[in-house]
Amino acid sequence: MTKKRRHSTQASQKPQQAPKPRWPQLAILGGVALLVAAILVLKNRPAGPPTMAKSGPQATATLPEAVGQTEATAELESVSSGAAATDPAAQGAALPGELPEAQLDRLVIAGQPTLAFFHSNNCVQCIKMMDVVEQVYPEFKDSVALVDVNVYDEANARLLQRAQIRAIPTQIFFDRSGQGSAIMGAMTPDQFREQMRTLAGGQ
């Protein structure tokens, strides 16, 4: 008698393979996300301090948008219409606790001829221009206001962006209509005096 072999009714099953890890794909996605985040951070980061102008005054350029063309607040209106408006020297001086940006806005809104002087305290050209301003400006202090702006003071960062300062020293001469004309680099006393005379109205 022959023995019958019993066949298993269950189909033979192959052992299932473990899923392949997705670490390479996740690493790539993570890298892309970090790259996008870095680009966004760098794009929104404020520009660093401006470069220093190496030579003398360069071509005069009219700013595309004059600094100070903002709406006057009640406080600014009261300052321009009060006692300070009758005294050009007092009108030009910074008010207690007033930042250069607010001072410049106030003066331009009031139609006061104004020199905005952007500089640092340690670059060679800036020091030369500071000496020129100290020497010549007293002749015009009663007719032209002076706004002194240290470019390395963080409180002035927004003003640097608004004025589009790219090099120092930079002098921006604002006339009575609020239009600004910028000159980059140190000026000679005669060059500076001529610009101030024109700004003051032919004094």
N, CA and C atoms as an extended XYZ file, in Angstrom:
609
Properties=species:S:1:pos:R:3:atomname:S:1:resname:S:1:resid:I:1 pbc="F F F"
N         0.866       -1.181        0.000 N   MET     1
C         0.000        0.000        0.000 CA  MET     1
C         0.892        1.217        0.000 C   MET     1
N         0.549        2.037       -0.912 N   THR     2
C         1.367        3.250       -1.005 CA  THR     2
C         0.797        4.325       -0.107 C   THR     2
N         1.711        5.004        0.489 N   LYS     3
C         1.302        6.121        1.375 CA  LYS     3
C         1.039        7.353        0.542 C   LYS     3
N        -0.096        7.970        0.831 N   LYS     4
C        -0.427        9.216        0.157 CA  LYS     4
C         0.165       10.392        0.913 C   LYS     4
N         0.762       11.210        0.115 N   ARG     5
C         1.311       12.438        0.731 CA  ARG     5
C         0.209       13.480        0.854 C   ARG     5
N         0.159       14.047        1.998 N   ARG     6
C        -0.837       15.095        2.226 CA  ARG     6
C        -0.217       16.449        1.892 C   ARG     6
N        -0.898       17.114        1.010 N   HIS     7
C        -0.435       18.445        0.625 CA  HIS     7
C        -1.115       19.482        1.485 C   HIS     7
N        -0.348       20.459        1.874 N   SER     8
C        -0.901       21.545        2.697 CA  SER     8
C        -1.857       22.362        1.857 C   SER     8
N        -3.043       22.610        2.465 N   THR     9
C        -4.016       23.413        1.746 CA  THR     9
C        -3.681       24.904        1.782 C   THR     9
N        -2.841       25.266        2.712 N   GLN    10
C        -2.462       26.683        2.811 CA  GLN    10
C        -1.372       26.996        1.808 C   GLN    10
N        -1.555       28.088        1.102 N   ALA    11
C        -0.540       28.506        0.131 CA  ALA    11
C         0.704       28.931        0.879 C   ALA    11
N         1.770       28.543        0.286 N   SER    12
C         3.038       28.932        0.936 CA  SER    12
C         3.173       30.452        0.874 C   SER    12
N         3.543       31.057        1.996 N   GLN    13
C         3.682       32.498        2.080 CA  GLN    13
C         5.150       32.878        2.192 C   GLN    13
N         5.510       33.866        1.367 N   LYS    14
C         6.888       34.366        1.448 CA  LYS    14
C         6.974       35.371        2.595 C   LYS    14
N         8.060       35.337        3.299 N   PRO    15
C         8.199       36.315        4.391 CA  PRO    15
C         8.195       37.742        3.830 C   PRO    15
N         7.422       38.643        4.483 N   GLN    16
C         7.327       40.023        4.031 CA  GLN    16
C         8.620       40.774        4.346 C   GLN    16
N         9.026       41.591        3.357 N   GLN    17
C        10.237       42.388        3.559 CA  GLN    17
C         9.882       43.667        4.321 C   GLN    17
N        10.753       44.048        5.246 N   ALA    18
C        10.539       45.284        6.016 CA  ALA    18
C        10.632       46.485        5.077 C   ALA    18
N         9.758       47.505        5.268 N   PRO    19
C         9.812       48.682        4.387 CA  PRO    19
C        11.160       49.392        4.484 C   PRO    19
N        11.589       49.874        3.350 N   LYS    20
C        12.877       50.567        3.328 CA  LYS    20
C        12.758       51.891        4.085 C   LYS    20
N        13.756       52.227        4.851 N   PRO    21
C        13.689       53.495        5.593 CA  PRO    21
C        13.662       54.691        4.644 C   PRO    21
N        12.962       55.745        5.067 N   ARG    22
C        12.828       56.943        4.240 CA  ARG    22
C        13.738       58.066        4.716 C   ARG    22
N        14.754       57.720        5.425 N   TRP    23
C        15.647       58.759        5.958 CA  TRP    23
C        16.274       59.625        4.863 C   TRP    23
N        16.710       59.047        3.747 N   PRO    24
C        17.306       59.921        2.716 CA  PRO    24
C        16.330       60.982        2.203 C   PRO    24
N        15.058       60.550        1.958 N   GLN    25
C        14.080       61.520        1.467 CA  GLN    25
C        13.790       62.589        2.516 C   GLN    25
N        13.658       62.180        3.780 N   LEU    26
C        13.380       63.136        4.845 CA  LEU    26
C        14.540       64.109        5.025 C   LEU    26
N        15.755       63.590        4.880 N   ALA    27
C        16.922       64.464        5.023 CA  ALA    27
C        16.949       65.519        3.916 C   ALA    27
N        16.590       65.114        2.705 N   ILE    28
C        16.571       66.060        1.579 CA  ILE    28
C        15.501       67.131        1.807 C   ILE    28
N        14.301       66.698        2.234 N   LEU    29
C        13.228       67.657        2.492 CA  LEU    29
C        13.607       68.618        3.607 C   LEU    29
N        14.237       68.084        4.644 N   GLY    30
C        14.665       68.947        5.743 CA  GLY    30
C        15.699       69.967        5.287 C   GLY    30
N        16.626       69.511        4.435 N   GLY    31
C        17.639       70.428        3.912 CA  GLY    31
C        17.033       71.532        3.070 C   GLY    31
N        16.044       71.171        2.248 N   VAL    32
C        15.371       72.172        1.412 CA  VAL    32
C        14.640       73.189        2.286 C   VAL    32
N        13.974       72.703        3.338 N   ALA    33
C        13.248       73.604        4.243 CA  ALA    33
C        14.202       74.575        4.930 C   ALA    33
N        15.348       74.055        5.378 N   LEU    34
C        16.339       74.933        6.020 CA  LEU    34
C        16.878       75.969        5.047 C   LEU    34
N        17.102       75.556        3.806 N   LEU    35
C        17.613       76.482        2.787 CA  LEU    35
C        16.608       77.599        2.519 C   LEU    35
N        15.331       77.248        2.396 N   VAL    36
C        14.291       78.257        2.167 CA  VAL    36
C        14.211       79.215        3.349 C   VAL    36
N        14.273       78.676        4.566 N   ALA    37
C        14.214       79.529        5.759 CA  ALA    37
C        15.401       80.483        5.805 C   ALA    37
N        16.597       79.973        5.448 N   ALA    38
C        17.785       80.835        5.461 CA  ALA    38
C        17.669       81.950        4.437 C   ALA    38
N        17.127       81.625        3.252 N   ILE    39
C        16.956       82.649        2.214 CA  ILE    39
C        15.994       83.732        2.684 C   ILE    39
N        14.886       83.332        3.338 N   LEU    40
C        13.918       84.309        3.825 CA  LEU    40
C        14.517       85.200        4.894 C   LEU    40
N        15.309       84.608        5.792 N   VAL    41
C        15.943       85.399        6.857 CA  VAL    41
C        16.915       86.398        6.265 C   VAL    41
N        17.751       85.938        5.319 N   LEU    42
C        18.730       86.833        4.709 CA  LEU    42
C        18.057       87.929        3.895 C   LEU    42
N        16.933       87.585        3.263 N   LYS    43
C        16.228       88.570        2.444 CA  LYS    43
C        15.652       89.692        3.292 C   LYS    43
N        15.168       89.346        4.489 N   ASN    44
C        14.533       90.337        5.355 CA  ASN    44
C        15.500       90.990        6.328 C   ASN    44
N        16.766       90.552        6.309 N   ARG    45
C        17.727       91.121        7.242 CA  ARG    45
C        18.078       92.539        6.823 C   ARG    45
N        18.126       93.504        7.808 N   PRO    46
C        18.500       94.877        7.433 CA  PRO    46
C        19.912       94.940        6.894 C   PRO    46
N        20.126       95.856        5.986 N   ALA    47
C        21.454       96.007        5.390 CA  ALA    47
C        22.460       96.426        6.436 C   ALA    47
N        23.705       96.018        6.260 N   GLY    48
C        24.765       96.378        7.195 CA  GLY    48
C        25.153       97.832        7.039 C   GLY    48
N        26.116       98.255        7.849 N   PRO    49
C        26.561       99.647        7.760 CA  PRO    49
C        27.034       99.979        6.353 C   PRO    49
N        26.816      101.211        5.925 N   PRO    50
C        27.228      101.586        4.571 CA  PRO    50
C        28.736      101.572        4.417 C   PRO    50
N        29.178      101.431        3.185 N   THR    51
C        30.607      101.468        2.919 CA  THR    51
C        31.113      102.897        2.993 C   THR    51
N        32.404      103.036        3.146 N   MET    52
C        32.989      104.362        3.273 CA  MET    52
C        33.417      104.882        1.905 C   MET    52
N        33.034      106.094        1.595 N   ALA    53
C        33.441      106.699        0.336 CA  ALA    53
C        34.936      106.952        0.365 C   ALA    53
N        35.633      106.536       -0.689 N   LYS    54
C        37.094      106.630       -0.702 CA  LYS    54
C        37.607      107.978       -1.199 C   LYS    54
N        36.804      108.647       -2.012 N   SER    55
C        37.298      109.877       -2.613 CA  SER    55
C        36.432      111.057       -2.213 C   SER    55
N        36.651      112.176       -2.914 N   GLY    56
C        35.898      113.383       -2.621 CA  GLY    56
C        34.473      113.291       -3.107 C   GLY    56
N        33.774      114.443       -3.153 N   PRO    57
C        32.367      114.430       -3.525 CA  PRO    57
C        32.130      113.837       -4.903 C   PRO    57
N        31.092      113.065       -4.999 N   GLN    58
C        30.733      112.451       -6.273 CA  GLN    58
C        29.516      113.171       -6.839 C   GLN    58
N        28.979      112.661       -7.926 N   ALA    59
C        27.884      113.341       -8.613 CA  ALA    59
C        26.700      113.548       -7.684 C   ALA    59
N        26.119      114.724       -7.766 N   THR    60
C        24.934      115.026       -6.975 CA  THR    60
C        23.767      114.206       -7.499 C   THR    60
N        23.009      113.623       -6.591 N   ALA    61
C        21.874      112.795       -6.993 CA  ALA    61
C        20.640      113.222       -6.224 C   ALA    61
N        19.535      113.401       -6.934 N   THR    62
C        18.278      113.723       -6.275 CA  THR    62
C        17.654      112.434       -5.783 C   THR    62
N        17.277      112.399       -4.529 N   LEU    63
C        16.689      111.192       -3.956 CA  LEU    63
C        15.333      110.927       -4.597 C   LEU    63
N        15.012      109.654       -4.868 N   PRO    64
C        13.733      109.340       -5.486 CA  PRO    64
C        12.554      109.715       -4.612 C   PRO    64
N        12.733      109.653       -3.308 N   GLU    65
C        11.653      110.014       -2.386 CA  GLU    65
C        12.285      110.744       -1.223 C   GLU    65
N        11.936      112.005       -1.063 N   ALA    66
C        12.562      112.814       -0.022 CA  ALA    66
C        12.222      112.263        1.351 C   ALA    66
N        13.216      112.185        2.198 N   VAL    67
C        12.981      111.786        3.574 CA  VAL    67
C        12.114      112.862        4.210 C   VAL    67
N        11.146      112.434        4.992 N   GLY    68
C        10.332      113.402        5.697 CA  GLY    68
C         8.999      113.688        5.042 C   GLY    68
N         8.703      113.063        3.904 N   GLN    69
C         7.411      113.310        3.268 CA  GLN    69
C         6.350      112.439        3.937 C   GLN    69
N         6.228      112.581        5.247 N   THR    70
C         5.232      111.834        6.010 CA  THR    70
C         4.208      112.806        6.555 C   THR    70
N         3.105      112.248        7.023 N   GLU    71
C         2.042      113.095        7.533 CA  GLU    71
C         2.464      113.708        8.855 C   GLU    71
N         2.192      114.995        9.023 N   ALA    72
C         2.554      115.674       10.266 CA  ALA    72
C         1.589      115.267       11.371 C   ALA    72
N         2.140      115.021       12.562 N   THR    73
C         1.296      114.716       13.713 CA  THR    73
C         0.934      116.020       14.404 C   THR    73
N         0.007      115.935       15.344 N   ALA    74
C        -0.409      117.135       16.076 CA  ALA    74
C         0.767      117.750       16.811 C   ALA    74
N         1.635      116.876       17.346 N   GLU    75
C         2.787      117.386       18.081 CA  GLU    75
C         3.708      118.163       17.150 C   GLU    75
N         3.970      117.629       15.949 N   LEU    76
C         4.834      118.324       15.004 CA  LEU    76
C         4.213      119.641       14.564 C   LEU    76
N         2.895      119.658       14.368 N   GLU    77
C         2.233      120.891       13.962 CA  GLU    77
C         2.350      121.959       15.045 C   GLU    77
N         2.223      121.529       16.312 N   SER    78
C         2.309      122.503       17.391 CA  SER    78
C         3.724      123.049       17.510 C   SER    78
N         4.731      122.200       17.234 N   VAL    79
C         6.113      122.661       17.298 CA  VAL    79
C         6.392      123.655       16.188 C   VAL    79
N         5.931      123.339       14.961 N   SER    80
C         6.226      124.216       13.824 CA  SER    80
C         5.455      125.519       13.881 C   SER    80
N         4.302      125.520       14.566 N   SER    81
C         3.507      126.745       14.623 CA  SER    81
C         3.716      127.520       15.911 C   SER    81
N         4.473      126.942       16.831 N   GLY    82
C         4.695      127.588       18.118 CA  GLY    82
C         5.902      128.498       18.116 C   GLY    82
N         6.465      128.679       19.313 N   ALA    83
C         7.583      129.605       19.473 CA  ALA    83
C         8.804      129.158       18.688 C   ALA    83
N         8.986      127.848       18.526 N   ALA    84
C        10.179      127.357       17.825 CA  ALA    84
C        10.190      127.821       16.377 C   ALA    84
N         8.996      128.003       15.780 N   ALA    85
C         8.933      128.384       14.379 CA  ALA    85
C         9.426      129.809       14.161 C   ALA    85
N         9.369      130.639       15.195 N   THR    86
C         9.825      132.022       15.063 CA  THR    86
C        11.315      132.162       15.287 C   THR    86
N        11.942      131.105       15.752 N   ASP    87
C        13.378      131.136       16.026 CA  ASP    87
C        14.037      130.029       15.217 C   ASP    87
N        14.669      130.344       14.060 N   PRO    88
C        15.257      129.300       13.213 CA  PRO    88
C        16.263      128.433       13.951 C   PRO    88
N        17.044      129.030       14.831 N   ALA    89
C        18.045      128.235       15.552 CA  ALA    89
C        17.367      127.225       16.463 C   ALA    89
N        16.298      127.688       17.166 N   ALA    90
C        15.591      126.774       18.065 CA  ALA    90
C        14.848      125.711       17.268 C   ALA    90
N        14.324      126.109       16.099 N   GLN    91
C        13.582      125.165       15.270 CA  GLN    91
C        14.494      124.052       14.770 C   GLN    91
N        15.750      124.379       14.492 N   GLY    92
C        16.654      123.387       13.947 CA  GLY    92
C        17.204      122.432       14.976 C   GLY    92
N        17.256      122.851       16.223 N   ALA    93
C        17.836      122.009       17.264 CA  ALA    93
C        16.931      120.821       17.557 C   ALA    93
N        17.548      119.703       17.928 N   ALA    94
C        16.773      118.527       18.292 CA  ALA    94
C        16.054      118.774       19.612 C   ALA    94
N        14.825      118.302       19.695 N   LEU    95
C        14.069      118.406       20.936 CA  LEU    95
C        14.565      117.346       21.909 C   LEU    95
N        14.331      117.512       23.202 N   PRO    96
C        14.789      116.517       24.185 CA  PRO    96
C        14.272      115.120       23.845 C   PRO    96
N        15.195      114.179       23.735 N   GLY    97
C        14.832      112.791       23.434 CA  GLY    97
C        14.439      112.532       21.992 C   GLY    97
N        14.601      113.522       21.120 N   GLU    98
C        14.191      113.379       19.723 CA  GLU    98
C        15.285      112.692       18.910 C   GLU    98
N        14.918      111.650       18.174 N   LEU    99
C        15.868      110.956       17.306 CA  LEU    99
C        16.098      111.766       16.033 C   LEU    99
N        17.241      111.582       15.358 N   PRO   100
C        17.496      112.310       14.109 CA  PRO   100
C        16.388      112.145       13.073 C   PRO   100
N        15.801      110.951       12.989 N   GLU   101
C        14.739      110.736       11.999 CA  GLU   101
C        13.549      111.653       12.277 C   GLU   101
N        13.115      111.725       13.541 N   ALA   102
C        11.985      112.587       13.901 CA  ALA   102
C        12.342      114.055       13.725 C   ALA   102
N        13.580      114.402       14.066 N   GLN   103
C        14.029      115.787       13.893 CA  GLN   103
C        13.987      116.183       12.419 C   GLN   103
N        14.487      115.284       11.562 N   LEU   104
C        14.507      115.582       10.130 CA  LEU   104
C        13.089      115.692        9.573 C   LEU   104
N        12.213      114.793        9.976 N   ASP   105
C        10.815      114.863        9.535 CA  ASP   105
C        10.198      116.201        9.938 C   ASP   105
N        10.415      116.588       11.177 N   ARG   106
C         9.832      117.838       11.682 CA  ARG   106
C        10.318      119.037       10.871 C   ARG   106
N        11.615      119.076       10.584 N   LEU   107
C        12.192      120.211        9.881 CA  LEU   107
C        11.728      120.274        8.427 C   LEU   107
N        11.701      119.124        7.762 N   VAL   108
C        11.293      119.092        6.355 CA  VAL   108
C         9.821      119.456        6.225 C   VAL   108
N         8.987      118.947        7.136 N   ILE   109
C         7.562      119.271        7.113 CA  ILE   109
C         7.356      120.766        7.315 C   ILE   109
N         8.195      121.371        8.147 N   ALA   110
C         8.074      122.804        8.428 CA  ALA   110
C         8.645      123.674        7.303 C   ALA   110
N         9.253      123.056        6.293 N   GLY   111
C         9.828      123.819        5.192 CA  GLY   111
C        11.129      124.499        5.549 C   GLY   111
N        11.850      123.933        6.508 N   GLN   112
C        13.115      124.511        6.947 CA  GLN   112
C        14.268      123.948        6.112 C   GLN   112
N        15.072      124.790        5.457 N   PRO   113
C        16.267      124.268        4.779 CA  PRO   113
C        17.116      123.484        5.779 C   PRO   113
N        17.501      122.278        5.399 N   THR   114
C        18.138      121.377        6.360 CA  THR   114
C        19.275      120.595        5.720 C   THR   114
N        20.358      120.459        6.457 N   LEU   115
C        21.458      119.579        6.072 CA  LEU   115
C        21.392      118.334        6.938 C   LEU   115
N        21.239      117.176        6.313 N   ALA   116
C        21.324      115.899        7.020 CA  ALA   116
C        22.716      115.332        6.762 C   ALA   116
N        23.502      115.201        7.813 N   PHE   117
C        24.902      114.800        7.703 CA  PHE   117
C        25.059      113.384        8.234 C   PHE   117
N        25.282      112.428        7.320 N   PHE   118
C        25.423      111.009        7.658 CA  PHE   118
C        26.908      110.652        7.721 C   PHE   118
N        27.352      110.115        8.845 N   HIS   119
C        28.782      109.845        9.021 CA  HIS   119
C        28.996      108.856       10.160 C   HIS   119
N        30.224      108.382       10.297 N   SER   120
C        30.641      107.668       11.505 CA  SER   120
C        31.668      108.556       12.198 C   SER   120
N        32.133      108.112       13.333 N   ASN   121
C        33.105      108.921       14.077 CA  ASN   121
C        34.536      108.422       13.909 C   ASN   121
N        34.738      107.453       13.012 N   ASN   122
C        36.092      106.898       12.920 CA  ASN   122
C        36.639      106.743       11.501 C   ASN   122
N        35.834      106.959       10.448 N   CYS   123
C        36.405      106.838        9.105 CA  CYS   123
C        37.132      108.136        8.749 C   CYS   123
N        38.206      108.019        7.990 N   VAL   124
C        39.070      109.167        7.686 CA  VAL   124
C        38.300      110.260        6.966 C   VAL   124
N        37.531      109.888        5.921 N   GLN   125
C        36.775      110.879        5.161 CA  GLN   125
C        35.696      111.536        6.021 C   GLN   125
N        35.097      110.758        6.923 N   CYS   126
C        34.072      111.318        7.808 CA  CYS   126
C        34.680      112.371        8.730 C   CYS   126
N        35.850      112.071        9.281 N   ILE   127
C        36.511      113.020       10.188 CA  ILE   127
C        36.859      114.303        9.449 C   ILE   127
N        37.317      114.168        8.194 N   LYS   128
C        37.615      115.361        7.389 CA  LYS   128
C        36.353      116.191        7.192 C   LYS   128
N        35.244      115.524        6.871 N   MET   129
C        34.009      116.253        6.625 CA  MET   129
C        33.455      116.852        7.903 C   MET   129
N        33.634      116.175        9.020 N   MET   130
C        33.196      116.719       10.303 CA  MET   130
C        33.929      118.027       10.601 C   MET   130
N        35.217      118.073       10.278 N   ASP   131
C        35.998      119.299       10.478 CA  ASP   131
C        35.475      120.429        9.585 C   ASP   131
N        35.116      120.077        8.334 N   VAL   132
C        34.593      121.084        7.398 CA  VAL   132
C        33.265      121.631        7.910 C   VAL   132
N        32.384      120.738        8.361 N   VAL   133
C        31.087      121.174        8.874 CA  VAL   133
C        31.279      122.068       10.091 C   VAL   133
N        32.167      121.668       10.988 N   GLU   134
C        32.424      122.465       12.187 CA  GLU   134
C        32.971      123.853       11.837 C   GLU   134
N        33.740      123.905       10.772 N   GLN   135
C        34.351      125.173       10.361 CA  GLN   135
C        33.357      126.094        9.650 C   GLN   135
N        32.530      125.524        8.758 N   VAL   136
C        31.685      126.345        7.886 CA  VAL   136
C        30.260      126.526        8.404 C   VAL   136
N        29.697      125.509        9.022 N   TYR   137
C        28.278      125.557        9.385 CA  TYR   137
C        27.886      126.762       10.240 C   TYR   137
N        28.705      127.215       11.199 N   PRO   138
C        28.306      128.374       12.010 CA  PRO   138
C        27.886      129.589       11.184 C   PRO   138
N        28.405      129.729        9.971 N   GLU   139
C        28.017      130.856        9.113 CA  GLU   139
C        26.549      130.769        8.687 C   GLU   139
N        25.977      129.560        8.748 N   PHE   140
C        24.621      129.341        8.228 CA  PHE   140
C        23.656      128.824        9.298 C   PHE   140
N        24.069      128.819       10.549 N   LYS   141
C        23.259      128.187       11.596 CA  LYS   141
C        21.908      128.861       11.788 C   LYS   141
N        21.795      130.155       11.398 N   ASP   142
C        20.521      130.854       11.568 CA  ASP   142
C        19.555      130.637       10.408 C   ASP   142
N        20.025      130.023        9.334 N   SER   143
C        19.157      129.840        8.166 CA  SER   143
C        19.027      128.380        7.725 C   SER   143
N        19.970      127.524        8.143 N   VAL   144
C        19.936      126.114        7.755 CA  VAL   144
C        20.053      125.250        9.008 C   VAL   144
N        19.131      124.318        9.160 N   ALA   145
C        19.185      123.402       10.300 CA  ALA   145
C        20.156      122.263       10.001 C   ALA   145
N        20.723      121.686       11.043 N   LEU   146
C        21.665      120.577       10.900 CA  LEU   146
C        21.141      119.365       11.652 C   LEU   146
N        21.048      118.240       10.943 N   VAL   147
C        20.673      116.971       11.565 CA  VAL   147
C        21.881      116.054       11.481 C   VAL   147
N        22.455      115.734       12.609 N   ASP   148
C        23.676      114.930       12.690 CA  ASP   148
C        23.289      113.463       12.862 C   ASP   148
N        23.733      112.601       11.939 N   VAL   149
C        23.309      111.199       11.955 CA  VAL   149
C        24.533      110.282       11.997 C   VAL   149
N        24.718      109.601       13.108 N   ASN   150
C        25.780      108.601       13.241 CA  ASN   150
C        25.257      107.284       12.657 C   ASN   150
N        25.871      106.805       11.583 N   VAL   151
C        25.342      105.627       10.880 CA  VAL   151
C        25.495      104.341       11.675 C   VAL   151
N        26.318      104.333       12.707 N   TYR   152
C        26.513      103.123       13.500 CA  TYR   152
C        25.617      103.084       14.733 C   TYR   152
N        24.769      104.085       14.895 N   ASP   153
C        23.787      104.075       15.970 CA  ASP   153
C        22.568      103.305       15.481 C   ASP   153
N        22.221      102.208       16.167 N   GLU   154
C        21.112      101.356       15.723 CA  GLU   154
C        19.798      102.119       15.647 C   GLU   154
N        19.663      103.172       16.436 N   ALA   155
C        18.424      103.953       16.426 CA  ALA   155
C        18.215      104.660       15.094 C   ALA   155
N        19.278      104.766       14.286 N   ASN   156
C        19.192      105.464       13.004 CA  ASN   156
C        19.033      104.516       11.811 C   ASN   156
N        18.887      103.218       12.071 N   ALA   157
C        18.834      102.225       10.990 CA  ALA   157
C        17.697      102.505       10.009 C   ALA   157
N        16.522      102.853       10.520 N   ARG   158
C        15.381      103.099        9.630 CA  ARG   158
C        15.621      104.333        8.772 C   ARG   158
N        16.218      105.357        9.350 N   LEU   159
C        16.503      106.571        8.588 CA  LEU   159
C        17.507      106.283        7.472 C   LEU   159
N        18.495      105.432        7.731 N   LEU   160
C        19.474      105.071        6.696 CA  LEU   160
C        18.777      104.389        5.517 C   LEU   160
N        17.799      103.540        5.818 N   GLN   161
C        17.071      102.853        4.743 CA  GLN   161
C        16.213      103.838        3.963 C   GLN   161
N        15.547      104.723        4.665 N   ARG   162
C        14.682      105.695        3.987 CA  ARG   162
C        15.495      106.629        3.092 C   ARG   162
N        16.662      107.027        3.576 N   ALA   163
C        17.493      107.948        2.802 CA  ALA   163
C        18.371      107.225        1.784 C   ALA   163
N        18.338      105.888        1.806 N   GLN   164
C        19.109      105.064        0.866 CA  GLN   164
C        20.600      105.403        0.925 C   GLN   164
N        21.137      105.449        2.134 N   ILE   165
C        22.557      105.753        2.317 CA  ILE   165
C        23.387      104.540        1.941 C   ILE   165
N        24.338      104.732        1.017 N   ARG   166
C        25.183      103.641        0.537 CA  ARG   166
C        26.661      103.872        0.844 C   ARG   166
N        27.035      105.085        1.190 N   ALA   167
C        28.435      105.390        1.473 CA  ALA   167
C        28.493      106.541        2.469 C   ALA   167
N        29.592      106.619        3.187 N   ILE   168
C        29.772      107.732        4.128 CA  ILE   168
C        31.137      108.362        3.902 C   ILE   168
N        31.225      109.673        4.162 N   PRO   169
C        30.134      110.540        4.586 CA  PRO   169
C        29.199      110.870        3.426 C   PRO   169
N        27.946      111.118        3.757 N   THR   170
C        26.963      111.593        2.778 CA  THR   170
C        26.262      112.807        3.367 C   THR   170
N        26.146      113.850        2.542 N   GLN   171
C        25.431      115.060        2.944 CA  GLN   171
C        24.185      115.181        2.068 C   GLN   171
N        23.029      115.338        2.694 N   ILE   172
C        21.796      115.552        1.937 CA  ILE   172
C        21.277      116.947        2.279 C   ILE   172
N        21.117      117.752        1.241 N   PHE   173
C        20.674      119.134        1.394 CA  PHE   173
C        19.193      119.218        1.029 C   PHE   173
N        18.340      119.471        2.029 N   PHE   174
C        16.892      119.560        1.808 CA  PHE   174
C        16.496      121.025        1.679 C   PHE   174
N        15.839      121.356        0.555 N   ASP   175
C        15.403      122.737        0.367 CA  ASP   175
C        14.034      122.949        1.023 C   ASP   175
N        13.462      124.139        0.846 N   ARG   176
C        12.205      124.487        1.513 CA  ARG   176
C        11.034      123.635        1.045 C   ARG   176
N        11.144      123.064       -0.160 N   SER   177
C        10.056      122.221       -0.671 CA  SER   177
C        10.181      120.775       -0.204 C   SER   177
N        11.268      120.461        0.499 N   GLY   178
C        11.456      119.101        1.003 CA  GLY   178
C        12.209      118.193        0.065 C   GLY   178
N        12.701      118.719       -1.052 N   GLN   179
C        13.470      117.907       -1.987 CA  GLN   179
C        14.916      117.819       -1.515 C   GLN   179
N        15.474      116.610       -1.558 N   GLY   180
C        16.829      116.404       -1.078 CA  GLY   180
C        17.811      116.145       -2.200 C   GLY   180
N        18.994      116.728       -2.092 N   SER   181
C        20.077      116.509       -3.050 CA  SER   181
C        21.273      115.971       -2.282 C   SER   181
N        21.763      114.797       -2.674 N   ALA   182
C        22.799      114.112       -1.896 CA  ALA   182
C        24.175      114.225       -2.551 C   ALA   182
N        25.181      114.418       -1.728 N   ILE   183
C        26.569      114.403       -2.184 CA  ILE   183
C        27.338      113.446       -1.279 C   ILE   183
N        27.992      112.457       -1.896 N   MET   184
C        28.767      111.480       -1.140 CA  MET   184
C        30.237      111.870       -1.117 C   MET   184
N        30.895      111.615       -0.009 N   GLY   185
C        32.310      111.892        0.121 CA  GLY   185
C        32.572      113.224        0.806 C   GLY   185
N        33.807      113.399        1.258 N   ALA   186
C        34.182      114.639        1.928 CA  ALA   186
C        34.256      115.783        0.930 C   ALA   186
N        33.833      116.968        1.357 N   MET   187
C        33.856      118.161        0.524 CA  MET   187
C        34.911      119.131        1.077 C   MET   187
N        35.405      119.984        0.214 N   THR   188
C        36.300      121.046        0.678 CA  THR   188
C        35.441      122.129        1.336 C   THR   188
N        36.031      122.969        2.164 N   PRO   189
C        35.251      124.053        2.774 CA  PRO   189
C        34.545      124.920        1.733 C   PRO   189
N        35.222      125.222        0.625 N   ASP   190
C        34.610      126.061       -0.407 CA  ASP   190
C        33.427      125.357       -1.070 C   ASP   190
N        33.566      124.059       -1.352 N   GLN   191
C        32.470      123.308       -1.958 CA  GLN   191
C        31.269      123.251       -1.016 C   GLN   191
N        31.551      123.004        0.248 N   PHE   192
C        30.481      122.916        1.242 CA  PHE   192
C        29.808      124.275        1.426 C   PHE   192
N        30.594      125.318        1.485 N   ARG   193
C        30.054      126.671        1.652 CA  ARG   193
C        29.140      127.041        0.475 C   ARG   193
N        29.543      126.660       -0.717 N   GLU   194
C        28.727      126.964       -1.910 CA  GLU   194
C        27.377      126.244       -1.836 C   GLU   194
N        27.385      124.975       -1.432 N   GLN   195
C        26.137      124.218       -1.299 CA  GLN   195
C        25.245      124.830       -0.221 C   GLN   195
N        25.855      125.217        0.882 N   MET   196
C        25.078      125.802        1.987 CA  MET   196
C        24.508      127.158        1.585 C   MET   196
N        25.266      127.923        0.826 N   ARG   197
C        24.804      129.228        0.370 CA  ARG   197
C        23.575      129.073       -0.537 C   ARG   197
N        23.642      128.090       -1.432 N   THR   198
C        22.509      127.821       -2.320 CA  THR   198
C        21.304      127.378       -1.513 C   THR   198
N        21.525      126.520       -0.527 N   LEU   199
C        20.443      126.006        0.308 CA  LEU   199
C        19.803      127.118        1.133 C   LEU   199
N        20.625      128.035        1.602 N   ALA   200
C        20.115      129.131        2.431 CA  ALA   200
C        19.395      130.190        1.609 C   ALA   200
N        19.487      130.092        0.288 N   GLY   201
C        18.787      131.033       -0.564 CA  GLY   201
C        19.641      132.187       -1.002 C   GLY   201
N        20.950      131.909       -1.281 N   GLY   202
C        21.818      132.950       -1.798 CA  GLY   202
C        22.421      133.844       -0.753 C   GLY   202
N        22.444      133.362        0.487 N   GLN   203
C        23.038      134.171        1.552 CA  GLN   203
C        24.524      134.432        1.294 C   GLN   203
